[in-house]
Amino acid sequence: MDGDFRTSFVREPAALRHYPALVLNADYRPLSYYPLSLWPWQEAVKAAFMDRVSIIAEYDEVVRSPTTVIRIPSVVVLKDYVKPQKRVAFTRFNLFLRDEFSCQYCGAKGDLTFDHVVPRARGGITSWENVVAACSPCNLRKGSKTLRQSGLSLRRPPRQPSAEEMRNVGRRFPPNYLHDSWLDFLYWDQELDA
């Protein structure tokens, strides 16, 4: 009898993780591209019941309570506009995103770390203007030497990015999973091909 009233989610709770909702601001743009603004389905349902969001698109899957059947939201839009942040936080992820996930010395992609252009041992500070993404071989080669001493050169000088630059770069690096219902909202502000 238990099986009659339970959804497959109750029998397989791990399946619930596969239904995130894309969160759009009141202007129908994602709150963020880096990382993509996603909520677990439970948060999206809760926000809809609290009348904080409108549901724009839904998955085919449903969740059930004793009195209600709800299709899981795949896209929600906030009812109140949230002003985007102008300042970009200095984090490892944002640094790699600024540098487009490539070593700023050789261009390699993949296993990255970060490097102080002016080494800390020589008075360099940890800031947007002095830290770049680097692959391990280049980082080891440079060590605590200057660029000239190491024979390395930068592909681009490090600088603090604007929020708009980060949004534009973030659009080029979508997450591993994009549901079909999200696509119209992720790229709608790009210029159309003629």
C-alpha positions, 0 to 999 in steps of 0.5 A: 500500500505504501507504494501506491501513495509514494512517488518514485522520488520517495523510493529514489531520493537521489533522483530529486537532485536532478531537477534544478530550477533556473532562477531569473531576475524580474527582467527575465535574465539569469541572476548570475551566469557564473555560477548559473543561478539555480535552485533545488526544486524544493526551493523553487516550489517553496518560493512559488507557494510564498508568491515570490516567483512565477513559474515559467516552465516545468519538468514532466516530473511531479511531486505529491503531497496528500492533497496536491500534485505539483509539476516540478518547476524548471524555470522561475522568475522573481517577482521583485527585481534584484539589483545585480552586484557591481563588484566581482568577488575575488575568488579562485573560481572568478579568477579562473573564469576571468582568465577563461580557464587557461594558463596565462603563461602557456595557454594550457587548459585543465589542471590550474592553480594560480600564480602571483606575477610579482611573487609574495616573497618579493612583496607581491600582494594577492589581488586581481592585479597580481594573480593569474591562472597558471598550469602547474609546470609554468607555476613551478618554472616561475617559482619566486622569480620575476617574469624576466628571470623565469623567461615567461611572459603573460598573455594578458596583464591581470586586472580587476574585471567588471561584473559585465565582463564576467557575465560575458565570459561566463556565458561562454562556459555554461555548466555541464547540464543545460535543460532545454527549457532554460535555453531561451532564457540564457542567450536571449540577449545575444545578437541574432545571426542574420 
